[in-house]
Structure formats: C-alpha cells, structure tokens
Amino acid sequence: MTRLRTVRASGGQTTLSDGPTRDRWTLNARYLRSLDADNLLRPYRAEAGLWSHSGSWGTTVGTVAPDGPQTWHWGWESITSDLRGHILGHWLSAAARVGQYDGEVAARAAVIVGELAACQRANGGQWAGSIPPAYLDRLAEGGEVWAPQYVVHKTFLGLLDQYRIAGNQQALDVASAFAGWFHEWSGKLSRDQLDDVLDRETGGMLEVWADLLEFTGDQVAGDLIDRYDRRRFFDPLLAGDDVLTNKHANTQIAEILGAARAWEVTGERRWREVVEAFWDSAVETRGTYCTGGSSCGEVWQPPGEQSARLHAVQEHCLVYNLMRLADFLFRWTGDDRYADYWERNLVNGIWAQQHPDTGMPAYFLPLAAGSRKQWGRPTEDFWCCHGTLLQAQAGVDETALYVDDAGISICQYLETTTSWADLFGGRVEVAITTDAEQGVVLGQRQTFQGAAGIQELSRRLPRRRPDQRVYVVEVRCEQPSAFEVRLRIPRWAAGPPVVEVDGQAAPAEVHDGWIVMSREWSGHRIRLTVPSGLSTVPLPDRPELVAMLDGPVVLAGLTEQETMLSGDPTEPTSFLTPDQDRHHSWWRTGTYRTFGQTTGLRFVPLAEIRDEPYTVYFPVRPG
C-alpha cells in the first residue's frame, strides 16, 4: 500500500454521526464548554502582570469576592503550582476541533488567543507562558522545578492547533515569537548544559519546533530541532539498548512524537529510525497488557514482565500519545497492526478511562484483583490526564479514514460521515454506521431505530445475541469515479468476514489485513460482517493468569478478589456463557457469567465499569 495521508490533510471534513462514539465526544465537549476563559487565562495574566487578587479592597470586613478562590481552578492548576497553565494548551487543542461544529467554542478560543497575545506584549513581545521564564533558568542551573517545558509545550501545541485546524494566524504569530525566546535562551547554553536540560521532561518541544519549521520555514525552528535532538536517549535507542525500563514513559513518548514530526518535516532518515526503534522496544519487544496499554506507575515495565505491575497501569496520557504514534506509523506504512493497536487502546483505554456518565478521566487503569477506577474531579484536580482527555476525545474521529492516490482506507469503524469537495475528480462522501440489530455495538443505547425493531414484525432479529459486528459503509459520488475502497479486517476477527454490496454477495479475500474493492463508485452500500467471539490473553510471565476479551473488548469480572476458574484457559466458552445479553431494543456486548464454578461471577466490558470493584486477570485451572 502506498504512503497515506490523513483525511484532514487531504481537505476532507469528518463529522460524527449519532452513536456511541458521538456520545463519548459529547460528554467531553460538555466538559470543555464548562471551563471558562478567565480561569484558564489566570496564570498567564498573573505572569504578565495583568491580574492580581487581594480578596477585598475594603478596609473593613466585607462580603466574599464573587470571583474569589472558591471559583478558581485548583489541583495542578493552582496559582502556586509549578504546572499552572498547562490545561489551557490542551483546551485550545481540543477547542480547535470542537470549534469546527460549535461556533461558541470557536469564538471563545479566538478570544483566548487574543488574550495570550496581550500577555505576550505585556511580557516584552516574546514570552507567552503561564510560568516565569526564570523556571527555565533554574532548570538549566540544575535547580528543582517541576517540568516547566512540559507546561510550555502544551501552550505551544494549543496555539499551533488553533492555526493548523482553526486557521488562526494570530495563534501562529504568538507561537513564532515565543519560539524566539527559546532560541535566544538555548543559544546561551553549552551542549552539555542543554543535554542536562533535555534530561528533565521536555514534553513535546521537539514536535513544536518541527511544526513551526513546516508552517513558517523559519530557520529559528530548524536550529531548535537540532538543539532539541536528545542524543543521550536517541543514540542508545538506535543501538538497541534498553533505555526504557523503569524510566518515565510519558517523557519519552513525547520526545518520540517530536522525532516523528521531524522525519515528516525534514526528511532526515535518522528521525524515522528513532521512531521505529522506539516502537519495537516500547511495544513489540516489551509487550502490552490485554488492554493494549503499556507501562505501570508512569514507568515502563521490564520486557515480558507484567504480573507484578497490575496496580497502576497505562497512564491515560501515555495511551493517547502511543495512539498518536501508531497513527504516524500507519500513515507511513499502511500496516494494519497499527490500526488494530489504535482500536484496542480506544476501546480499553480512551473510553475505559472516561467515566461513561460524568465524562471525567481516570489517571490510571488498574488491572489487579479488586481494582477500582479513581475518577478526577472537574476543577479540583486538573491532572495531565484532564487535558489529555479533552484532546483525545475531541479528535477521536480523525483516524477513521485515510486517503492516498489510489483510494480510501476505512481504518476505524466509527460512526462518521466524511466528505471531500474534490476527490478522484468530484465530490465524494463516505458514511460509516453500525448495525445494532444484527450485530453488537459497545456503548449502544436506546434509539428510535432500535425501538422500531422490536415492534415491526417485518424486521427479523437474531434469536439470540449475535457473535458478530456489522458495519455499513455508504460511498456516494457526485459523478461515477473509479478508486479503491479498502476495508480493514481486525485481527480479533473470529472467522472469515462477509461482504455485500447493495445486497449482493461480494468477494471477501483478505490480504495483509485488508479487503480491497476496486470499481467505479457512484452510490453504493457496503455491508461488512465480522465474526467475533471470546478469546483469552495470558500474562507473559504468568501464563496461568488470563484476561478475557469479546472481540476487541476487555472484560472485567465483578469481584474484589482473585478467583480460580475451572476450564480450558484457551477457550473461554468452557467457563463463560452469555448473560443479560438483551436490553430492551439492543444487544449488550461483553456481558457474561461463569458456569460450572464454585463461585459465580459476572463479567462486563471494562469500558463500562464505573465505581464497582473489578478484576481483569484470572487463574484458570484446566478441568
């Protein structure tokens, strides 16, 4: 398959259609809207001398100020926190995406960018950060300060996304001038000093410089790419050394994302080799948990060793950033394994670490016996994962489709509609939906379609819950156009897929994870049925402990303790049977109960766990 480019880069417009994906997106958009501009801007204005708060101007005891501390953001956003202001960058990145569909969000984002420009002017024309520039000097001198470049990176990224997605030129101007400060500051440091600085969580600064070089062509950005080349990390990684075990995972993945952008912008082969070496070490060689996630307690576990580290698995930020890296690698190669990885982490990471009702994030996703998710609060915590939640959920639709010169790849079967004004010679639209009557859908809820299905006798429903997922892809062209439509067949498929076009059977040969359909398209409806079923994933270093999956969905047993199960550990149907499989007008997915066991247990999708205790890995004794 030829190198791909993202659908957004090709000029297409993707919107989420009604369904579970949009439900999750809407929860996040609601949280995004709830955060007001004054609170987001407070640390920036304070640093620029444009805000202060004394509590009362009066000389006698008066009433509580209406904008007092009880209304402020707290946690990591506290005005005394070293990380104050990081959330605004995340917010701007998410708002650039949500603002495409919500004019109020777009307008608020534009106002915030204007306010950041005002802060920059008040700071002398370059610095636009929420923290003092002295923090960077302290860092260079070896002093103690909590991740100042991580904070600044978020501001940069938010500004660049406002330019890249929302087209805000002022945002690029602010970012470019801000980069000038870093060029002057870093130019005063020796190579050893700068390498010491890069050893202390630089966040995605390398990615920022690569973006700026692409957007502006300014050699300032080119110089910064060279200076932020962290050879102490990249060189041993290229040499095959294990430089990950017990190191801070999210420090390193942010730097690798920078290497990925540096490869795309500069074309220097070494950058791509760094990315590929990292993926092999972090994912392929090290192995992932059943969820697809990596790391525990924010650090990489040793390769093939997971059983002692089930307590604080897959920081939410790391899940999202590794999904971003998988997206880079998929665009470069077209290899379906990266798309499968993305899907597994969406279902069992991004969605499993977002509360299905409140939309709040879970910092970690523990997988040990008797685990509980710990949910963040809207304005009292502001972990890094609050910001990542905003970005991850806002852009979840961006990897559904890809295009190249030969055709369109249907990569993720998310309920979306994508249109291109001029693709393959005319207007093209592709709509993806799921059939919740003939197949199962994670997160399905009540719909008019489902209600009609249980009332209209002409609509035949399966006798019992179907072990399959059914996707419908409609291809509409303004004028007949010849190109490929490529359907990804997930690696969790439990049997050969079935394809129909306009109700007629079509060839369904799978090559390298894809069904490729080449024809002249006008208005055609493709129906793809993918058999799914139960499977198990053992822990690499304790293979007698297994997790159960239904298709890509990890199951959680509702128990506070490790419980021995009896059956074939490679065949979960030997001890699990469907349970509560129907809910009024839709099929539930991932709901099972044990049978023939000393203790009966229920299993549900990990993504639907809220506050109840759960266990993911179980010992299974052959019997």
Residue pairs with C-beta under 8 A, 6 or more apart in sequence:
1 333
1 334
1 404
1 409
1 486
1 512
1 514
2 334
2 404
2 405
2 406
3 331
3 332
3 333
3 334
3 404
4 330
4 331
4 332
4 334
4 402
4 403
4 404
4 409
5 331
5 402
5 403
5 404
6 327
6 331
6 398
6 399
6 402
7 14
7 398
7 400
7 401
7 402
7 403
7 418
7 420
8 14
8 165
8 398
10 403
10 420
10 423
11 420
11 421
11 422
11 423
12 401
12 403
12 418
12 419
12 420
12 423
13 100
13 418
13 419
13 420
14 397
14 398
14 400
14 401
14 416
14 417
14 418
15 101
15 397
15 416
15 417
15 418
16 22
16 25
16 397
16 414
16 415
16 416
17 415
17 416
17 417
17 431
17 432
17 433
18 415
18 447
19 414
19 415
19 433
19 434
19 441
20 415
20 441
20 442
20 443
20 444
20 445
21 396
21 397
21 414
21 415
21 416
21 443
22 415
23 443
23 445
24 351
24 354
24 356
24 393
24 396
24 443
25 393
25 394
25 396
25 397
27 354
27 356
27 358
27 359
27 393
28 94
28 354
28 359
28 389
28 390
28 393
28 394
29 98
29 102
29 105
29 393
29 394
30 359
31 359
31 360
31 378
31 389
31 390
32 91
32 94
32 95
32 98
32 105
32 390
32 394
33 102
33 104
33 105
34 378
35 73
35 87
35 91
35 379
37 108
37 111
37 112
37 115
38 67
39 71
39 72
39 73
39 77
39 379
40 73
40 87
40 88
40 91
40 112
41 88
41 112
41 115
41 116
41 119
42 51
42 72
42 73
42 79
43 77
43 79
43 84
43 85
43 130
43 131
44 85
44 88
44 115
44 116
44 119
44 128
44 129
44 130
45 51
45 115
45 119
46 52
46 79
47 85
47 119
47 123
47 129
47 130
47 131
47 132
48 118
48 119
48 120
48 122
48 123
49 122
50 118
50 119
50 122
53 65
53 67
53 68
53 69
55 65
55 68
56 62
56 65
64 70
72 78
72 79
72 379
73 87
73 379
73 382
74 379
74 380
74 381
74 382
75 81
75 377
75 379
75 380
75 381
75 382
75 383
76 83
76 84
76 86
76 87
76 381
76 382
76 383
76 384
77 83
77 84
77 85
77 86
77 87
77 379
77 382
78 84
81 146
82 131
82 135
82 145
82 146
82 147
82 148
82 151
83 146
83 147
83 150
83 151
84 130
84 131
84 151
85 129
85 130
85 131
85 151
85 154
85 155
86 130
86 150
86 151
86 154
86 155
86 382
86 384
86 387
87 154
87 382
87 386
87 387
88 112
88 130
88 154
88 155
88 158
89 153
89 154
89 155
89 156
89 157
89 158
89 159
89 387
90 154
90 158
90 386
90 387
90 388
90 390
90 391
91 112
91 158
91 387
91 390
92 109
92 112
92 113
92 158
92 159
92 161
92 162
92 171
93 157
93 158
93 161
93 162
93 390
93 391
93 394
94 390
94 391
94 393
94 394
94 395
95 105
95 106
95 108
95 109
95 162
95 166
95 394
96 109
96 158
96 161
96 162
96 164
96 165
96 166
97 161
97 165
97 394
97 395
97 398
98 105
98 394
99 105
99 106
99 109
99 166
100 106
100 165
100 166
106 166
109 162
109 166
109 168
110 166
110 168
113 159
113 162
113 168
113 170
113 171
113 174
114 170
116 128
116 155
116 159
116 174
117 128
117 170
117 173
117 174
119 128
120 126
120 127
120 128
120 174
120 177
120 178
125 177
126 177
126 178
126 180
126 181
126 184
127 133
127 178
127 181
128 155
128 174
128 175
128 177
128 178
129 151
129 152
129 155
129 178
130 151
130 155
131 148
131 151
131 152
133 181
133 185
135 145
135 148
136 148
136 149
136 185
137 185
138 144
138 145
139 145
139 148
139 149
139 197
139 200
140 189
140 193
140 196
140 197
142 196
147 200
147 201
147 203
149 197
149 200
149 201
149 202
149 203
149 205
150 201
150 202
150 203
150 254
151 203
152 203
152 205
153 202
153 203
153 204
153 205
153 207
153 208
153 254
154 203
154 387
155 178
156 175
156 178
156 179
156 205
156 208
157 204
157 207
157 208
159 171
159 172
159 174
159 175
159 178
160 171
160 172
160 175
160 208
160 211
160 212
160 215
162 168
162 171
163 169
163 171
163 172
163 175
163 215
164 211
164 215
172 215
172 216
175 208
175 212
176 212
176 216
176 218
176 220
179 208
179 209
179 212
179 218
179 220
179 221
179 224
180 220
182 205
182 224
183 220
183 223
183 224
186 194
186 197
186 224
186 227
187 223
187 227
189 197
194 227
195 230
195 231
195 232
198 228
198 230
198 232
198 233
199 230
199 232
201 248
201 251
202 228
202 230
202 251
202 254
202 255
203 254
204 254
204 255
204 257
204 258
205 224
205 228
205 258
206 225
206 228
206 229
206 230
206 255
206 258
206 259
206 261
206 262
207 254
207 257
207 258
207 260
207 261
207 262
208 258
209 221
209 222
209 224
209 225
209 228
209 258
209 262
210 221
210 225
210 258
210 261
210 262
210 264
210 265
210 266
211 261
211 265
212 218
212 220
212 221
212 224
213 221
213 222
213 225
213 265
213 266
214 261
214 264
214 265
225 262
225 266
228 258
230 255
233 243
233 252
233 255
234 259
234 274
236 243
237 243
237 274
237 277
237 278
237 281
238 270
238 273
238 274
238 277
240 277
242 281
242 303
243 281
244 252
244 281
244 282
244 286
244 300
245 300
245 301
245 302
245 303
246 299
246 300
246 302
247 299
247 300
248 298
248 299
249 282
249 294
249 295
249 298
249 299
249 300
249 315
249 318
250 298
250 315
250 317
250 318
250 321
250 384
252 278
252 282
253 278
253 282
253 318
253 321
253 322
253 325
254 321
256 274
256 275
256 278
256 325
257 321
257 324
257 325
257 328
259 271
259 272
259 274
259 275
259 278
260 271
260 272
260 275
260 325
260 328
262 268
262 271
263 269
263 271
263 272
263 275
264 328
272 332
275 325
275 328
275 329
276 329
278 325
279 325
279 329
282 294
282 300
282 322
283 294
283 322
283 341
285 303
286 294
286 300
286 301
286 302
286 303
286 304
287 303
287 304
287 306
287 540
288 294
289 306
289 313
289 314
289 367
290 348
290 367
290 537
290 547
290 549
290 554
290 616
290 617
291 313
291 314
291 344
291 345
291 348
291 349
291 352
291 365
291 367
291 554
291 606
292 341
292 344
292 345
292 348
292 349
293 313
293 314
293 318
293 319
293 322
293 345
293 348
293 349
293 365
294 300
294 301
294 314
294 318
294 322
295 301
295 313
295 314
295 315
295 318
296 306
296 309
296 310
296 311
296 312
296 313
296 314
297 309
297 311
297 312
297 364
298 312
298 315
298 318
301 309
304 540
304 541
305 540
305 541
306 539
306 540
306 541
307 539
307 541
307 542
307 545
310 366
310 367
310 368
310 371
310 616
310 617
311 366
311 368
311 371
312 364
312 366
313 364
313 365
313 366
313 367
314 349
314 353
314 364
314 365
315 363
315 364
315 385
316 349
316 350
316 353
316 361
316 362
316 363
316 364
316 365
316 385
316 388
316 389
316 392
317 384
317 385
317 388
319 345
319 349
319 350
319 353
319 392
320 349
320 350
320 388
320 391
320 392
321 388
322 341
322 345
323 341
323 342
323 345
323 346
323 349
323 350
323 392
326 338
326 339
326 341
326 342
326 345
327 338
327 342
327 398
327 399
329 335
329 338
330 338
330 339
330 342
330 399
330 402
330 411
331 402
334 409
335 512
335 513
336 488
336 489
336 491
336 512
336 513
336 514
337 491
337 513
339 399
339 411
339 412
339 488
339 513
340 490
340 491
340 492
340 513
342 399
342 411
342 412
343 412
343 490
343 552
344 552
346 396
346 412
347 442
347 552
347 553
347 554
347 607
348 365
348 552
348 553
348 554
348 606
348 607
349 365
350 392
350 393
350 396
351 442
351 443
351 607
352 362
352 365
352 554
352 606
352 607
352 609
353 361
353 362
353 365
353 373
353 385
353 389
354 360
354 361
354 362
354 389
354 393
355 361
355 362
355 373
355 375
355 610
356 443
356 607
356 608
356 610
357 610
358 375
359 389
360 375
360 376
360 377
360 378
360 389
361 375
361 376
361 383
361 385
361 386
361 388
361 389
362 373
362 374
362 375
362 376
362 385
363 374
363 376
363 383
363 385
364 374
365 373
365 606
366 372
366 373
367 547
367 616
367 617
368 615
368 616
368 617
369 559
369 560
369 561
369 562
369 615
369 617
370 559
370 560
370 561
370 562
370 613
370 614
370 615
371 613
371 614
371 615
371 616
372 611
372 612
372 613
372 614
373 609
373 610
373 611
375 611
376 382
376 383
376 385
376 386
396 414
397 414
397 416
399 411
399 412
400 410
400 411
400 412
400 413
400 414
400 416
400 418
400 432
401 408
401 409
401 410
401 411
401 416
401 418
401 430
402 408
402 409
402 411
403 409
403 420
403 423
406 483
406 484
407 483
407 484
407 485
407 486
407 516
407 518
408 428
408 430
408 483
408 484
408 485
408 486
409 486
409 488
409 514
410 430
410 432
410 473
410 485
410 486
410 487
410 488
411 488
412 488
413 432
413 434
413 469
413 471
414 432
415 432
415 433
415 434
416 431
416 432
417 429
417 430
417 431
417 432
418 429
418 430
418 431
419 427
419 428
419 429
419 430
420 427
420 428
420 429
421 427
423 481
424 477
424 481
424 482
424 483
425 479
425 481
426 477
426 478
426 479
426 481
427 477
427 478
428 475
428 476
428 477
428 478
428 481
428 521
429 474
429 475
429 476
429 477
430 473
430 474
430 475
430 476
431 473
431 474
431 476
432 471
432 472
432 473
433 471
433 472
433 474
434 441
434 469
434 470
434 471
434 472
435 470
435 471
435 472
435 527
436 444
436 447
436 449
436 450
436 586
436 587
437 449
437 450
437 453
437 459
437 461
437 462
437 586
437 587
438 461
438 462
438 466
438 468
438 470
438 529
439 466
439 468
439 469
439 470
439 529
439 587
440 465
440 466
440 468
440 469
440 532
440 551
440 587
440 588
440 589
441 469
441 586
441 587
441 589
442 553
442 589
442 590
442 605
442 607
443 607
443 608
444 450
444 586
444 587
444 588
444 589
445 586
446 584
446 585
446 586
447 585
447 586
450 584
450 585
450 586
451 585
452 459
453 459
453 461
453 585
454 461
454 584
454 585
464 578
464 581
465 578
465 581
465 582
465 587
465 588
466 587
467 494
467 531
467 532
467 533
468 529
468 530
468 531
468 532
469 529
469 530
469 532
469 551
470 527
470 528
470 529
470 530
471 527
471 528
471 529
471 530
472 525
472 526
472 527
472 528
473 485
473 487
473 525
473 526
473 527
473 528
474 523
474 524
474 525
474 526
475 485
475 521
475 523
475 524
475 525
475 526
476 522
476 523
477 521
477 522
477 523
479 522
480 520
480 521
480 522
481 520
481 521
481 522
482 518
482 519
482 520
482 521
483 518
483 521
484 516
484 517
484 518
485 516
485 517
485 518
485 521
485 526
486 514
486 515
486 516
486 517
487 497
487 499
487 514
487 515
487 516
487 517
487 526
487 528
488 513
488 514
489 497
489 510
489 513
489 514
489 515
489 530
490 530
490 551
490 552
491 513
492 532
492 535
492 549
492 551
492 552
493 530
493 531
493 532
494 531
494 532
494 533
494 535
494 551
495 531
496 508
496 510
496 531
497 508
497 510
497 515
497 528
497 529
497 530
497 531
498 505
498 508
498 528
498 529
499 505
499 506
499 507
499 508
499 515
499 517
499 526
499 527
499 528
499 529
500 506
500 526
500 527
501 517
501 524
501 525
501 526
501 527
502 524
502 525
503 525
503 527
506 517
506 526
507 515
508 515
509 515
515 528
517 526
532 550
532 551
533 550
533 551
533 573
534 548
534 549
534 550
534 572
534 573
534 576
534 592
535 548
535 549
535 572
536 546
536 547
536 548
536 549
536 569
536 570
536 571
536 572
536 620
537 546
537 547
537 549
538 544
538 545
538 546
538 547
538 569
539 545
539 546
539 617
544 569
544 619
544 620
544 621
545 617
545 618
545 619
546 569
546 617
546 618
546 620
547 554
547 555
547 616
547 617
547 618
548 554
548 555
548 572
548 576
548 592
548 603
548 618
549 555
550 589
550 590
550 592
550 605
551 589
553 589
553 590
553 605
553 606
553 607
554 605
554 606
554 607
554 616
555 590
555 592
555 603
555 604
555 605
555 606
555 616
556 603
556 604
556 605
556 606
556 609
556 614
556 615
556 616
557 563
557 601
557 602
557 603
557 614
557 615
557 616
557 618
558 601
558 602
558 603
558 604
558 612
558 613
558 614
559 599
559 601
559 613
559 614
559 615
560 613
560 615
561 615
562 615
562 617
562 618
562 619
563 599
563 601
563 615
563 618
564 598
564 618
564 619
564 620
564 621
565 575
565 594
565 597
565 618
565 619
565 620
565 621
566 575
566 596
566 597
566 598
566 620
566 621
566 622
566 623
567 574
567 575
567 596
567 620
567 621
567 622
567 623
568 574
568 575
568 620
568 622
569 620
569 622
575 594
575 595
575 596
575 597
575 620
576 592
576 593
576 594
576 595
576 603
577 592
577 593
577 594
577 595
578 591
578 592
579 591
579 592
579 593
579 602
579 603
580 588
580 591
581 587
581 588
581 591
582 588
589 605
590 603
590 604
590 605
590 608
591 602
591 603
591 604
591 605
592 602
592 603
593 600
593 601
593 602
593 603
594 600
594 601
594 603
606 614
606 616
